[in-house]
Amino acid sequence: MIFFAIFIPMVIIGKRHLYVHEHEASIRKEINKFDETIKTIDVITTKSDFTISKDHLY
C-alpha cells in the first residue's frame, strides 16, 4: 500500500512533465514551418508579378 502511495504521484508528475515537453517541440516545429511558408510567399509576391487574390484556389 505504501508503494502505491509513493508510486502513483511520481507517475502522474512524470507523465505531466513529459507531455508538456513533447508538445512544445511539435508546436515549435509547426511555427517554424509556418514562418518559412510565409517567407516563401513573400518572396514569390515580391520577385514576380504573381499576386494572390480571392480567385486563386490552393
Buried (B, 14 or more C-beta within 10 A) or exposed (E): EEEEEEEEEEEEEEEEEEEEEEEEEEEEEEEEEEEEEEEEEEEEEEEEEEEEEEEEEE
